[in-house]
Amino acid sequence: MTLNRIDFEKAGSGRKGGYKFTIEFTGTRVSNVISGCTLAMHLAAVMLENDATRKILMGKNYEVSLNTKFQLTIKDCTPVKEIEEVLEVAEQ
């Protein structure tokens, strides 16, 4: 998903080089260090405060990345074995 660079500039949060970060979610926890990027910290906080998002994240691993072209990528990184276990539990 490509985000609007102009919106970042209008908010005063755009930088010439853009932003670049990756947030790694393991379940409903951030599993990597994002303290160096305020935008990443705020995005992670908002995602974890939302009940629907927490349900999606629960029991899986996701990677949320923003590159310098303001392209947001969300990738499911859950190992296949863990997905099968989650499905088995859900079926019971």
N, C-alpha and C positions, 0 to 999 in steps of 0.2 A: 504494500500500500504506500503510495507516495503522498507525503504530507505537504501542505502548502508552506513553502519557505517564507512567503510574505507574511503569513500569520505569525511566524516566529519573530520576524523583524519588527512587526507592529507592536508585539508584546514586549519588545526590547530584549528578547532572550535569544535572538539570532546572533551567530558569530560568523565572521567572514568564512572561516573554514567549515562551518556547520558543526553539527554535533556528531559524535560517534560513541556509542556505548552498547553494551550487551548486559542484559539482566538474565541470570540463570535462576529459574524457579525449580525447586525440588519440593513438590507438593505445594503447600501454602507458605513456603519460606524462600527467601532469597539466599542462594547458596554461593554467591560470589561477592566480591567487594565492589560496591558501587558508590562508596562515600565520596569519591573524587568528582562525581557528576551530579549536581543538584537536580537536573532534569530527570535523570534515571531514578534518583531516590524518590522524587515526587511521583513519577509514574508508577513505580513499584508500590508505593504507599496507597495510591488511589486504587490500583488493581486489587490489592489485598483487603481494602475496606469494602469492596463491592461483593455482596453475597453471591451473585451469579458468577462472577469471575472466580471467586474462591472455590465454588463447586467445580468449575472447569479445571482449575489447577490441582485440586485435591487428588492425590494418588498418582500424579504424573509428573514428568519433567518437561519444562518448556524453556525455550530461549527466545527472549524478546530483544531484537536488535534495531538500532537506528544508525544509518550510515550518514556520511557527510552530504549526501544528496537528498536528505530528509525522507528516505525510504525506510518504512517500518516493516520488519519481518518477524513473524511469529512461527516458531518451529517446534514441533513435538519431538522431543529427544528421549522419550520414554523407551527403555529397552523392551523389545518384543516380549520377553518372558514376563516382565512386570505387567504389561497390558493384558496378557492372557490370564494372569492371576487376578487382576481387577475384574475382568469379565466373569471369571468363575465365581467370585464372591458376589457379584451383582446378580448372577443367575440363581443363587441359593435363596 
